[in-house]
Each structure stands twice: as C-alpha cells, then as structure tokens.
Amino acid sequence: MKKILLASTALVLSAGLASAQGLSISGQGRMGVQYNSTLATTTRQENRLQLNFNVSVAADHGMSFGAYSRVRINNGATGIFSGSRVWGEISGFRITVGNQDGAVRGAGVAFGYAGGCGVGYEGGQQCGDSMGLLGVTQGFASTGGGFTIATARTRIDYTMGDTRIALSRVGGGATEIGARTSFNAWTVAAGYSNTGTGVTTVSAGYNGGSWAAGLGLARIAGATNYVLQGSTNMGGGSVYGYIGRVAGSATYGLNYGYGLGGGATLTVGAERNTAGAGTTTASVGVAFNF
C-alpha cells in the first residue's frame, strides 16, 4: 500500500510540474530610510518584498497566451495580490485585458516609467521627472483589485522590431494611444489621452553607451510640463539627474546608484518640488532583483 501511495504521489507531482512549466516568479527586495519634509514624522524606515507571477503557454497556429499578477508585502503588512491581467498574442499583435498600464505609459514615452521615476532605491517618492503624467494616465494598480466590468482596461499592442504602437481604453472611460520607436542610439515616442481636457506628450532619448540624455514635454490641463534628464557612469556607479517643470512649479532631482553585484544596488537620491511651501524627499537604501 505504501508503494502504491508513493507512486500515486509521484505521478501527481509530475503532472503538477508539467502544468507549471509556463510559470515564472521574479521580484524585488528592498530596504532603506526615507525622508519627506511635509510629513509629521519626516524620517522613516521602509522595506518591501515583491513577487511577480507570470504564466505563459504556447498554443497552436503561432498563438500564445499568458497571465500576470503581483503580491507586495510592505514593512510588516500582510501581502496583497494585485488585480490580474490576461493576454493573447499572434504575429506581433497582443490584446491584454485587466490590470495594466495604459498606452501612454506602455508605449508613449521614450525613457523611464511615465518618463521618470529615476530617483531613489524605491523608484521615486515624488517622480517629479514624470512631467505630471502619473496623475492623469492609465496605470497598473500594484495592490488590491478594484477592477469591475465597467472599469476593466483593454489594451492592444503591435510590435515590429524596435517599434511599438499601443491603444488602450477603460470601459466607459478614457482612451489612450502611444507609439515608440528606436533607431541607432535614439528613441522617440509620443502619446495622447482624452482624459479631462486631453493629455499630449512627446519625448526623445539618446543612449551614448556610458551616458544618456532625454527631453520630454507634456501638455496637461493647459500647462506645458517638461523634463530634461541625463545620466553618466561615475566612480563605479551611475549618476542620474533631472530638472523640469510641472503645473508651473520647478522640479529637480539627483541620484547615485552603485552596483553591489548579484542584482543588488545601493542608491542615494533626493528630489524637490517648489509648489507651495515646497516638498523635499530623499532616501538611501538597497534594492535587489531576482
């Protein structure tokens, strides 16, 4: 009987492993100290564990399908799964339904996340280098659900070589379009969203190998926002800095990251937005990807 049970268990495990061959898990761990001049407690310790779950299968006739979800565990909090997304792809065309970035963030900027978020081990507390796009464009919700039939996002991408064109829409909501292409050392992109009074952005980046630079513009609610950013290798690490303007207020930031090996980076950075009394944020910490 024991031999039969062991054999049955082995068969079940083998079947489970076979069905999980399309599953991959990646993520990030991080820890550090953050400063925010506008908070009652200006300095705090922060840490996070993040796990990304990707599933993909190859179907017949050149088709493939996949799905994604994420769990984040901040400090001592219980981990919360994000809403999921599911996609299908054939001949460079991909349709994705669910929790995901829209066309502007996915294809309408030439550098960074929404054009920025390059300061700090945590990827920016203010993201002043994003030209204000974070607050007005469709974005992935990292924790929790919140997606219903009325708010579910659909995005269509076509990718050919280094060129991507994307179109996204929220049920009963805004529509976005974005396009990005690269040639030689240049990457250029443009995006539009009909949210509010409309959002338009254009950007271009140049990769010089040991250095890079970029310029982005965004027209949002009657204001023209911009960012000028650059990075260069220095002292075994990389320096990144930007200056810009969002909603009529100056923004600027500086960051230095030093690779520790094994996917780990020690980072120190600071940003300031001059709106109102001004907000200054800074952080020092280590983040590693796996």
C-alpha positions in Angstrom: 0.0 0.0 0.0 2.8 2.4 0.9 4.5 1.7 -2.5 1.1 2.4 -4.3 0.7 5.7 -2.4 4.2 6.8 -3.1 3.8 6.0 -6.8 0.5 7.9 -6.9 2.1 10.9 -5.2 4.9 10.9 -7.7 2.5 10.9 -10.6 0.5 13.8 -9.2 3.7 15.8 -8.6 4.9 15.1 -12.1 1.6 16.3 -13.6 1.8 19.4 -11.4 5.3 20.2 -12.5 4.4 19.7 -16.1 1.5 22.1 -15.9 3.7 24.7 -14.1 6.4 24.8 -16.8 4.9 28.1 -18.1 5.1 29.7 -14.6 7.9 32.0 -13.7 8.4 34.0 -10.5 10.5 37.1 -10.3 10.6 40.0 -7.9 12.4 42.5 -5.8 13.5 43.0 -2.2 14.5 46.4 -0.8 15.2 48.2 2.4 16.2 51.8 3.3 15.5 55.1 5.0 13.2 57.7 3.5 12.8 61.5 4.3 9.8 63.7 3.4 9.8 67.3 4.5 5.9 67.5 4.5 5.2 64.6 6.9 4.8 64.9 10.7 7.4 62.2 11.0 9.9 63.3 8.4 12.1 60.2 8.5 11.1 56.6 8.4 12.5 53.1 7.8 11.0 51.2 4.8 11.2 47.7 3.4 9.4 45.7 0.8 9.2 42.2 -0.7 7.6 41.9 -4.1 6.8 38.8 -6.1 5.7 38.8 -9.7 3.8 35.7 -11.1 3.9 35.2 -14.8 2.2 32.3 -16.6 2.6 31.7 -20.4 1.6 28.9 -22.8 2.3 28.3 -26.5 -0.8 27.4 -28.4 -1.3 26.1 -32.0 -1.1 28.3 -35.1 1.5 30.6 -33.7 -0.6 31.8 -30.9 0.4 32.3 -27.2 -1.4 33.2 -24.1 -0.4 34.4 -20.6 -1.4 36.0 -17.3 0.2 38.1 -14.6 -0.4 39.1 -11.0 1.8 40.6 -8.3 1.9 40.4 -4.5 3.5 43.2 -2.4 4.5 42.9 1.3 5.4 46.3 2.7 7.1 46.5 6.1 5.2 44.3 8.5 1.9 44.3 6.4 0.2 41.2 5.0 0.8 40.7 1.3 -1.9 41.8 -1.1 -2.3 40.5 -4.6 -2.9 42.9 -7.4 -5.7 42.5 -9.9 -4.7 40.2 -12.7 -4.3 40.6 -16.4 -4.6 38.1 -19.2 -3.3 38.3 -22.7 -3.2 36.6 -26.1 -0.7 37.2 -28.9 -0.1 36.3 -32.5 2.2 37.8 -35.2 3.2 40.8 -33.2 -0.3 41.7 -32.1 -1.2 41.4 -28.4 -4.5 42.0 -26.7 -4.4 42.3 -22.9 -7.4 42.6 -20.6 -7.3 43.6 -16.9 -5.0 45.4 -14.6 -2.2 47.0 -16.6 -0.6 50.3 -17.7 -2.3 52.1 -20.5 -0.9 53.0 -23.9 0.8 56.2 -22.8 2.9 54.6 -20.1 3.4 51.4 -22.1 4.5 53.0 -25.4 4.1 56.7 -25.3 7.3 57.7 -23.5 10.9 57.4 -24.6 12.5 56.8 -21.2 11.8 55.9 -17.6 8.4 55.0 -16.1 5.9 57.5 -17.5 9.1 59.5 -18.4 10.7 59.4 -15.0 10.8 57.8 -11.5 14.5 57.5 -11.6 15.4 58.9 -8.2 15.8 56.7 -5.1 16.1 53.0 -4.3 12.3 52.9 -4.3 12.0 54.4 -7.8 11.0 57.9 -6.7 8.8 59.2 -3.9 7.7 62.2 -6.0 8.6 61.2 -9.5 9.0 64.8 -10.4 10.7 63.7 -13.6 7.5 62.1 -15.0 6.1 65.5 -16.2 2.9 65.1 -14.3 1.9 62.0 -16.3 1.5 59.7 -13.3 -1.6 61.5 -12.1 -3.5 61.6 -15.4 -2.6 58.5 -17.4 -3.9 54.9 -17.0 -1.7 52.9 -14.7 -1.2 49.5 -13.2 -2.7 49.1 -9.6 0.1 47.3 -7.7 -2.1 46.2 -4.8 -5.7 45.2 -4.4 -8.3 44.7 -7.1 -10.8 47.4 -7.8 -11.4 46.4 -11.4 -15.0 45.8 -12.5 -16.7 45.2 -15.8 -17.2 49.0 -16.0 -13.6 49.9 -15.3 -11.6 46.9 -16.8 -8.9 48.1 -19.1 -8.3 46.7 -22.6 -5.0 47.3 -24.4 -3.9 46.3 -27.9 -0.2 46.4 -28.9 1.5 45.9 -32.2 5.3 45.4 -32.0 7.6 45.1 -35.0 11.3 45.2 -34.3 12.0 48.3 -32.2 8.7 49.9 -32.9 5.6 49.6 -30.7 2.1 51.1 -31.2 -0.5 50.8 -28.4 -4.1 51.6 -27.9 -5.9 51.3 -24.6 -9.4 52.0 -23.2 -11.2 51.8 -19.9 -14.8 50.6 -20.1 -16.8 53.8 -20.2 -13.7 55.8 -19.6 -10.6 57.3 -21.3 -8.9 56.2 -24.4 -5.1 56.4 -24.9 -2.7 55.9 -27.8 1.1 55.7 -27.7 3.9 55.0 -30.1 7.6 54.5 -29.6 10.5 53.6 -31.9 14.3 53.3 -31.7 16.9 53.9 -34.4 20.6 53.9 -33.9 21.1 55.4 -30.4 17.9 57.4 -30.5 14.4 56.5 -29.0 11.4 58.8 -29.7 7.9 58.5 -28.5 4.5 60.2 -28.4 1.3 59.7 -26.5 -2.2 61.0 -26.2 -5.1 60.5 -23.7 -8.6 62.1 -23.9 -8.9 62.1 -20.2 -10.1 65.5 -18.8 -9.2 68.3 -21.3 -6.7 65.9 -23.0 -3.1 64.9 -22.4 -0.4 65.1 -25.0 3.3 64.1 -24.6 6.4 63.8 -26.8 9.8 62.7 -25.7 13.2 61.7 -27.1 16.2 60.0 -25.6 19.8 59.4 -26.7 21.9 56.5 -25.4 25.6 57.2 -25.7 26.7 54.0 -24.0 28.4 55.3 -20.9 26.0 58.3 -20.8 22.4 59.1 -21.8 20.2 62.1 -22.1 16.5 62.8 -22.7 13.9 65.6 -23.1 10.2 65.2 -22.6 7.2 67.5 -22.9 3.6 67.0 -21.7 0.6 69.3 -22.2 -1.8 68.7 -19.2 -4.8 70.9 -18.2 -3.5 73.9 -20.1 0.1 73.7 -18.7 3.2 72.7 -20.6 5.3 70.5 -18.4 8.8 69.3 -19.2 11.8 67.3 -18.0 15.4 67.4 -19.1 17.3 64.4 -17.7 20.7 62.7 -18.1 22.9 60.0 -16.6 26.6 59.0 -16.8 28.8 56.4 -15.3 30.9 57.7 -12.4 33.0 56.1 -9.6 32.0 52.6 -10.5 28.3 53.6 -10.4 25.9 55.8 -12.2 24.8 59.4 -11.6 21.3 60.5 -12.7 19.8 64.0 -12.6 16.9 66.0 -13.9 15.4 69.4 -14.0 11.8 70.1 -15.0 8.5 71.9 -14.5 5.1 70.5 -13.5 2.0 72.7 -13.3 4.1 75.8 -13.2 6.4 74.7 -10.4 10.1 73.8 -10.8 11.2 70.2 -10.0 14.7 68.7 -9.8 16.5 65.7 -8.5 19.8 63.9 -8.2 20.6 60.2 -7.8 23.6 57.9 -7.4 23.5 54.2 -7.7 26.3 51.7 -7.0 26.1 48.1 -8.1 26.9 45.6 -5.4 26.7 42.5 -7.6 24.1 39.8 -7.7 21.5 42.3 -8.9 21.8 44.5 -5.8 22.2 48.3 -6.0 23.0 50.8 -3.2 21.2 54.0 -4.1 21.0 57.5 -2.6 18.9 60.2 -4.1 16.9 63.4 -3.4 14.1 65.4 -5.2 12.4 68.8 -4.7 9.2 70.3 -6.0 8.8 74.0 -5.4 5.0 74.1 -5.4 3.5 75.9 -2.4 5.9 75.7 0.5 8.0 73.1 -1.4 8.4 69.4 -0.8 11.8 67.8 -0.4 12.2 64.0 -0.4 15.3 61.9 0.0 16.3 58.2 0.5 19.2 55.8 0.9 18.8 52.1 0.6 19.5 48.8 -1.2 17.3 47.1 -3.7 17.9 43.7 -5.4 16.1 42.0 -8.2 15.7 38.2 -8.6 
